[in-house]
Amino acid sequence: MWSGRNQLVTLPTEPTEPFVVESRWKILLAGAVIVLAGLAAYHNSLSGPFVFDDISSISENSTIRDLSSISDIFSPPVERTVGGRPLVNLSLAINYALGGTDVWGYHAMNLAIHLLAGLALFGVVRRTLARPLPADATLLAFAVALLWTVHPLQTEAVTYTVQRSESLMGLCYLLTFYCFIRGVQYQEPSGSAVGASAGPNQAEQPDSGRQNRWFRFSVAACLLGMASKEVMVSAPVMVLLYDRTFVAGSFQEAWRRRRRVYLGLAATWLLLGYLVASVGGNRGGSSGVGSGASFGAYALTQFPAVMDYLWLSVWPHPLVFDYGAQWVKDVVDIVPAALALIGLVAGTLLALNRQPVIGFVGAWFFSILAPTSIMPGPRQTMAEHRMYLALPVVISLVVLGSYAWGGRRTVFAWLALAIGLGWLTVSRNENYRSELSIWGDTVAKCPGNQWSQVNLGMALYDQGRTTQALRHFEKSLQLAPDNFGAHNDLGLALAKLGRLPEAVNQYETALRLRPTFPEAHNDLGLALLELDRPAEALGHFETALRLNPGLATVCFNLGKTLAKLGRLEEAIARYEQAIQFNPRDAGACTNLGNVLVRMGRVSQAIAWYETAGRLDPGDAMAQYNLAMALAQVGRTSEAIDHFQAALRLRPDDVEARDKLMQLLALQRGY
């Protein structure tokens, strides 16, 4: 298809009207099919619950609560997935403003981002192929984008909510290229290599206004990508390589023609540098220097990881939600993968000089994987979402290779393949329907992952299956005795089973391993409170809130502890803080009412009891408390109504029935 040393593959300019009209219908039809196929593949992905990092980055992320607080939104918590990624945090804040923590809206936005990325990929591939393959560029680009959009390897970046950091970055990366290509088309004069028409019609004359707009859009997209994920770092270099390969013919000529564009693209690294520095240069200790992972040990894991990525691209089974840390125990085991990968890298470097198009394809693949393959992290040595933007390389090679062999006849094979991949994506999305299903699937496929064991345990714990959960927490600690999170979760299970002294020991072990673990401080405080040691509990709650000021549950627990210690004014302040963080917390409203009653401020308490009743109409205790307060201020008829409501919800409540009978007797004058 392409051959010869430094052969130039040129881009077409905008053709004249007859060609445009014919092409636009094909383009619109192709785009519509891509979108419809994506919707079909992900139609069952919109109701899956928040899992794993979704909890800390969405449910417990106080910086997304107020869309008007730009400073908070652009300063996401360092230690979470959104850390150093303000555009991702902004998108989550928009979701929260529109629907709170309703999962549907978050999944819908993830899918919209993915579909837009699929359309952007279609545009990039079509315009790149329009010169060498003018008759079939749209068809080939359609096949690449369609297969990429419905491929099940993409599910982690689309269905796993917080991984929109990958898909949003991918969209920005592709838009950077698409806008650059459009700008190039308006820059070159008619009759030049780039200005040559893709058809028999004459090319448009240079249009500096349109060209500058497209180039500005390209730089803007690159800037937004830098605010989404660090993988965007390679975009300015890859645009230059694209120009040299497909447009200008040499780096010198590309720089001469478009140096201002490249300076603008390079300037976006300043934002990336600032964001990386803002998270300590190592994403809060999760990757890079200071993360606890050795560069050498991590590098060894990447040889089999990259080869597994390639295999999953052509045979996407089994897909694993969380691979954990798979360290190489014997270097001999990775020799085949290392030789294969080194050969691919060497071939790419050689092709960059002798076969630029092939070299560009290889460079795209490795530049996308390089950031996560070079920077070590102790938590994950392999993750499927990392292939989001590298996958087009494999798909393009499959599509173009089959086209070179069978021509247009292969379109039926592509459509059949798209249907098969789409069906696998639908099937994979079923695993995301609940925490129990996704972690059960993960443990079945990767039982040696300590994190999948502990997360399956938590899913079972949340369903009340505490004894089963206990076994998975213990299994996780067998795999990794220093897993502070597993110690804490084991403490939760022990506490639920009434084994409080053992639970306290597990919480204290977790805090010895990680003194700055706010959840362990909170859970230890709850256990101490239940053991009637409120003074000790208070210190742990205060530490938890200092470590994570946005935890509404800690504010609630502080209020409960302070009330038990008789510090009622402070308890009121903490309950009000809990309600500020979570306005739908009916329990905090009820407890605040209880403290106000103790202080003799019954009228204020009634208002909070009424709020609790509206927030949770099925809470019998809220109805009972409201009835008691109403009776206390002489509003007997209303009190009777709420005692009756409490009894409808809890018919065996003897105390509520006695109070109701007393009020009815009083009302009748007995």
N, C-alpha and C positions, 0 to 999 in steps of 0.2 A: 504493500500500500504506500509506504514511504520508504525511500532508500537514498543512499548517497550521503557522503560526508557533509555535515552542516546544511543539509537541504532545508530550504525555507518553505514552510507551509503558511500561506497567507490567508488573511481574513477578508471576507467580502464587505463591501459597503452596503448601504441600504439600496435595494434595487428599485426600479421605477414601478409605477402603479400597477400594471397588469400582473407582474410577477408577485407583488406584495399582496394583492387581493387573493390570488391563488394560494399563496403560502400561509396567509393569516388563517384561512379556514382550517388548513392542516394543523397549524400550530395550536389554534383554539381547541380543536378536537383532541389533539394529543394531550394538551394540558388538562382538559376536562376528564379524560380517561385516567390520567395519573391521579388526579384528586379523588375521583370516585373509587379507584382501586385502593387508595390509601384509607379512605373512609370505611370501605368494606373490611379491610384488613384489621383496622383498629376500632371497629364499631363496639366491641365488647371490652374496651380498655378504659371506659369513662367512669366506671363506678368502683374501681379498685381503691382500697384504703391507703392512707399514708403508711409507708413502711420504712424502717431503718432510719436513714439520714433525713427522710421527709419530716420526721417528728421534730428533730432539733432545728431544722432549717425553716419549717413552716409553723407547726403547732406551737412550738416553744420559742419562736423567734419574735421578740417584742419589737424589732426594728421595722417590721412590715405592717404593724397595726394601724399606723396613721399615714395615709398617703400624702398628707400636707407636710409631714416632717421629713423634708428632703435630706437634711443632715443625718438623721437616723438611718434612712433607707440607703444612703450612699456610704454608710459605715457599718456594714453587716458584721455579725460576730466572727471573730478571726478563726476560731477553732471549728467552724462548721463548713459545710460544703459551699455555702454562699460567701464565705470569707474572701475578701479581695476581688469579688465579682459583683460590683454594684448594679450592673444592668440586670443580672439574674434576680437580685434582691428586689429591684424595682418591679420587675414583672410579677414576682410573687406578691408584692404590695398591691399591685393593681388587682390581682386575683382576690386578695383578701378584702379590698374595698368593694368589690363587686359581689362577693358571696361568702365572706368569712372563711371558714375552713371547710366549706362544702367541696368535696373532692372533684365533683363533676367539672367545675370551672377550670381547675388546675389541669386536669387531663385534656380538656378541650383546647386550652391554650397550647399545651405540649403538642397536640396533634396538629394544630394550625401552624405552628412553627415548623414541624416536620414536613407538612405538605408544601409550605412556601419554599423550604429548602429543596424539595424535590423538583419544584418548578424552576428554581434558580439553577439547579444542576442541569435540567433539560436545556435551559437557555445557554449555559456555558458550553455544553457539549455540541449543541446544534450549530452555534456560531463558530466553534473551532473546526468542525467538520465541513462547513458550508463550502469552503474553497476546494479541498481535495475531492469531496464527494457531494457535489451540489444536488444531485438527484435524490440521494437517500439520506442526507444529513438529518432531516427532521425525523425520519423513521428510526435511524440508529440512535439518535439522542433520546427519542421516546422510549426505546427499548431499555437503554441504560437507566434512565430516570425511573421508569416503571418498576424494573427489577429492584433497584435500590430502595424505592419507597416502600415496597411490600416485603422486603427481605426480613426474616425473623431475627437476624443478628442485630437489627436496629431496635428491638423491643425495649431493651434496657434503657436506651437513650430517649425513648418516647413514652413508654408506659410507667417507668419509674420516675415519679414526678420531679424530684430534685435534680435529676440528670438532664433537665432542660439546659443546664449549663453547657453540656456538650452539643445539643441540637441547636441552641441559640448561637453558640460560637460557630457551628457549622453553617448556619444560614448566613451569618455575617461574612464568613470566609468566602462562600460562593458568591455573595453579592459583591464583594470586593472585586472578584474576577469578572463577573458579568458587567459591572459598571465600567471597569477598565476596558474591556473589549468593546463596549459601545462607544466609549470615548475615542479609542483608536480608530474606529470606523469613520468618525467624523473629522479626524485629524489629517489623514493622509490625502493628498491630492489625487484627482482622477488620473488614471493612467499609470500610477505607481503600483508597486506590488500589492500593497494593502488596499489601494483604491480600486483595483481591478474588479469588475463586476463578476458575481457568481453566475450570471446568465448572460444572454446576448445583449442585455440593456446596458446603457451607459451609467457609470457611477455618479453619485452626487458630488458636487464641489465641496471643498473643505468648509466646515461650519464651525468656527472657533467657539461660538456661543454654546452650541450643543455639546461640543467636545469638552469644554471646560466644566459644564454642569455634570456630565457623566464622570469626569475625573474627580470632581469634588465629592460626588456621591460615593465613589470608590474609596476615597480617603475616609469619609464619614463612616462607611460600613466597616472599614478596618479599625477605626477608633472604637466603635461599638463592640466589635469582636474582642478587642483587648480588654474591655470591661466585662467580658463574659467568661473567658477561660484562657489560661496561659498558653494553650496549644496554638492560639492565634499568632504566636510570635513569629512563625515562619512565613506568614502571608506576604509581607513586603518583598522578601527574597524570592518567593515563588512567583510573584507577579513579574519581577524582573526576568526570571528564568523563562517564564511564559513568553514575554516580549521577545527575548533573544531567540527562542525556539520557533515561534509561530509568526512573528511579525517582522522584527527589525533584522534578524539574521546574525547579529553579534551584540555583545554587551556594550561595546563602545557606541554602536549606532543607537541602541535603545536608550542609553544615557544621554546621548546628544539630542535626541528628539524629545525625550520626556523626563528630563532630570528633575523638573519641578514636581512632577507627579511622585517620583521616587523619594524626593525629600519630604513631601507631605506624608507618604506612607511610612517612611522611616521615623518621622516625628511621633507617630502613634506609639512607638516603643517607650517614649517618655512616660506616657500614662501607664503602660504595663509595668515599667520599672517602679513607678510610684506605688502601684497596687501590690506588687510582689513585696516591696519593702514594708508596706503597711501590715502585712501578715507575718512579719518577722523573717521574710525570705524563705520560709519553709512551711507556709500554710499552717501556722500555729503548731508546728512540730509534727505534722502528718506526712511531710515529704521533704526531701532535700537535706542539706546540712543541718545537723542537730535533731534529726527525726529519729535517730536511734538505729537506722539501717545503714549498712556498709555499702558503699558504691560498688565494690568488687562483687560482693555476694549478690546484690540486687542485679547487677549486669548479667551474671550467669543465669539468672532466672528468665531473662528476656529472650534468650535464644529459643527455648521451647515455646515461650509465650507467643512470640511473633509467628512461629510456624503453626501453632494452634490457631491463631487468628486467621491465617490463610486457609487452613483446613475448614474452619467453621464458615468461611465465606462461600466455599463450594459445597460443603456438607454441614448444614447448621444443626448438628445434633451430636452430643447433648449440649443444651444451653444451660449455663449455671449462673444464678443470680449473684453469688458471692463466692469467688474462688479462694479467698483468704490469702495467706502468705505461703507460697509453695517454694521453699528454699531448696536449692540443689545440694544433695548430700554427697554425691560422688560426681566429679567433673566428667568422668567417662560417660555417664548417662546422657550428657547433652552434646556429645561430640557430633553425632549426625545432624542435629538441628543447627549446631554452630557452623559446621561446614556449609550447609545449605544456605544459611543466612549470610554468612561471609561472602559466599559466591554471588548471591543476589546483590549485595551492597557493592562488591567489586564490579559486577556487570553494569550496575547503574552508573558508577563513576566513569567507567570506560565508555558507556553509551552517551554520556553527556557531551563527549567530544566527537565521537564518530557517528552516532545515531541520535541526534538531539531529541527527537520525539520520544523514543523509547526511554532515553535518559530522563526526560521530564516526567514521564509516567512513574518511573521508579523513584525519582526524587520526591514527587508528591506523596507517595506511599510512606516513605521513610521520614519525611519532614513532619508528617502528621503524628506518627508514632514516637518520634524522637523525644519530645519533652517528657512523656510519661515513661519512656523506656530508659532514659538517662538519669532522671531525678529519682533517687531511691525513696521508698516509703515502707514502713514496717507492716502496714495494714493489708495492702493488696499488691500482689506482684502481677496480676492479670485481671483485666476487666473488659467485658465485651463492648461497653459503650465507647471505648477508646478507638474502635474500628469505624465509628460513625462516618468520618470523612475519608478514611483510607479505603473503605469498601468500594467506592466508585472505580478505583483502579482495577480491582479484580473483575468487577462486572463489565467494565469497558473492554478489558482484554477478552473476556468470554464472548461478548456481543460482536466485537470487531473481528475476532478470530473465526467465529461461526459464519459471519457475513462474508469474509474472504473465501471461505470454503463453499458455502451454499447459496450466497446471494440473498435475494429477497425471499426465497423460499423458507428461510430460517425464521421468518416472522411468526409462523405458526408454532415453532418450537419455543420462541421467546414468550408467546402468550400462554402456552401450556405451562412453561416454567413459572411465569408470574402467578398463575392460578395456584400452582403447587406451593410456591413460597408464601402466597397470601393465606392459604389454608393453614400452613405451619405457624404463621404469625397469629392468626386467630386462636389456634390451639395453645400457643405459648402465652397469650394474654390471659387465658383461663387460669394459669398458675398465679397471676397477680390479683385474682379476685378476692383473696383474703391473706392476712399475714400467715395464717396456719398453712395455707396451700403453697405459698411461695417458699416458706422456710422448710416445710416438709419436703418439697421437691428438691431444695438445695441440699438438705442433709442426705437424702437418698442418693444424690449424685456426687456429693463431696463430704462424706462423713467425717473426714479428718480435719475439717475446718472448725476450729473452736468457736468462731463467731456464729456460724450457722447453727451450731448446737445450742448456744445460749439464746439466740433469737427465736429458735423453734420453742425452746423452753418458755420464753416470755409469751409467745402466742398461745401456748397451752395454758399458761398461768392466767392470761386475760380471759380465757374461756372457763375458768374455774377448775381446770384439770391439774390441780396443784401437785399431786403425787407424781404424775407423768412429767410435769415440768421439772420437778426436783431431779429426776434422773438425767435429764439433758444438761442441767446446770452442773451436776457432778461430772458428767462426761466431758464437758468443756474444761473443767478444772483438771481432769486427768490429762487432757491434751496440753493445757497451758496453766500450770499452777499459779502463775503470777498474773492471771487475767483478773484485774480488779473489778471489772464490770460483772464477771461471772460470780465473784464472791458476793457482790452486792445483790445480784438477782437471786442467788441461793438464799441469802438472808431474807429476801421478800417471801420466798416460798416457805421457809421455816416459820416466819412470823405468821403467815396465813394458816399454817397448821398448828399454831399455838405454841410453838417451840421458841419462845421469845429469847431466853438466854443464849441459845445457839445462834439465833438470828443476830443478836448484838455482837457476838464474836465474829460473824462473817462481815458485818458492816465495819467493824473496827479493823479487820484484816484488809478490807478494801481501802480504807483510809490510810493504813500504813503504806500500802502500795501506791496510792494516789491521794495525798492529803488535800488536793484542790478539786476533789470530785464532789460537786454540789449535791448530786442525787443521793450519794451515800450519806452525806451529812443530814439531809432531809429524812431519809429512811431510818437512820439511827435515831434521830430525834423522835420520830413517831413511835419507835419501839420503846424508847425510854419514857415517853409520855404514857404509853400503855402500861408500863411497869411502875407508874406513879412516881416518876423521877423528873418532874417538869423543869426544875432548875437546870439540870444537866441538858435536858432536851432543848431548852431555850438557846443555849450557846451554839448548838449544832444548827438550829434553824437560822440563827443570825449569820453564821458562817456561810451557810448555803446561799442566803440572799445576797451576801456580799460578793460571793463568787459568781452568781448569776442573778442580777437584779430584776430580771424579767420573769422570774418563776412565780406565777400566781398561786400555785399550790403551796409554796413555802410561806407566802404572806398569809394564806388561810391558816396554815399550821401555827404560825407565830401568833395570830389572833387567838387561836384556841388555847395555846399555852399561856399567853399573857392573861387571858380570862381566868384560867385555872389558878394562876398565881395571884389573882385579885387586882391586877393592874389594868383596870377596865378602860380607862381613857386610851391607853396604848393599844389595847386590843381593838377598840373601835377604829383607830387609825390604820391598823394592819388589815382589818376586814375591808375597809374602804379602799385600801390600796389593791387588795385582791380583786375587788369588784371593778376597779379601774382597769386592771390588766385583762380581766375576763368579765365583761358586763353580763354574761349569761350564766354566771355561777350562782345558782339558786341556793346552794348550801351556805355560801358566804353571806347572802342576804338574810337567810334564816338565823345564822349564828349572830350576825350583827344585831338583828332584832332581839335575840335573847339577852345580849349584853345590855342593850338599851332598857329592856324591862328590868334587869337587875339594878339599873341606875335610876329607876323610877320614871324614865322617859317613854312611857307607854305609847303615846300618840305617834312618836317617831318610829317606834318599833312596829306599829301596825302598818305603816307605809312600806317598811321593808318586808314584812310578812306577805303583804299583798303582792309585792314585786316577785317574791319567791314563788308564790302560787301561780302567777302568770307564766313565769319561766318554766316551772315544772308542775303542771296541773295534776300529775299523778302522785305527788308527794303528800302522803297522809299526815306526816308530822308538821309540814308547813300549814296545812289546814287546821290542825289541832292547835298549834301555837297562835295562829291568828284568832281562832275562836276564843282561846283563853284571854288574849289581850283585849278583844272586843268586850268580853264579859266583865273584865276588870274596869273598863271605863263606862259600863252601864249600857252598852249597845247590845241588849239581850237578843233581839230578833236576829240580828246579823250573826251573833255568836252561835245561835241555834243552827242557822243555815250551814255554818262552816263545821260545826261538830257533826252534823249529818253528812256533809261532804267527806269528812275524815272517816266516818264509819262506812260509807260506801266504798272507800278505797281500802279500808282495813276493818272488816266487820267484827273481828275478834278483839278489838281494842276495848277492854273492859273500862279503863279509866275514862276514855272519851264517852263511852255509853253512860257512865255514872254522872259525868259532868252535864251531859245532855239532859238526863232525867232531872237533875237538880234545877236546871234552867227552865225546863218545861213546867215543873212544879211551881217554880217562882213566878213564871208568867201567868199561870192559872190561879195564882193567889193561894196556893196550898201552904 
